[in-house]
Amino acid sequence: MLKFNGRPFQSGDFTRALEDGIFEQAKRAILDKLRGVRDPNTGLAPKITVTGRDLKSLAVSVEGSEELIAEVNRRLGR
């Protein structure tokens, strides 16, 4: 019998585990891209919040000056 995480294999469990892993990697990649971003005038870092339960609901919120948000958007390719 095929097992996944010590239990009999079920495709739904496998799919959820795969999606959860991709979601966590996406969150980390976003935060890594924005690490070190600072306001050019004050040197302050943005307040970055990554929320959501899955890839479909993934959202990024950024607080900071207009210049800082522009740099965040540039780093994210927007």
Buried (B, 14 or more C-beta within 10 A) or exposed (E): EEEEEEEEEEEEEEEEEEEEEEBEEBBEEBEEEBEEBEBEEEEEBBEBEBEEEEEEEBEBEBEBBEEBBEBBEEBEEE
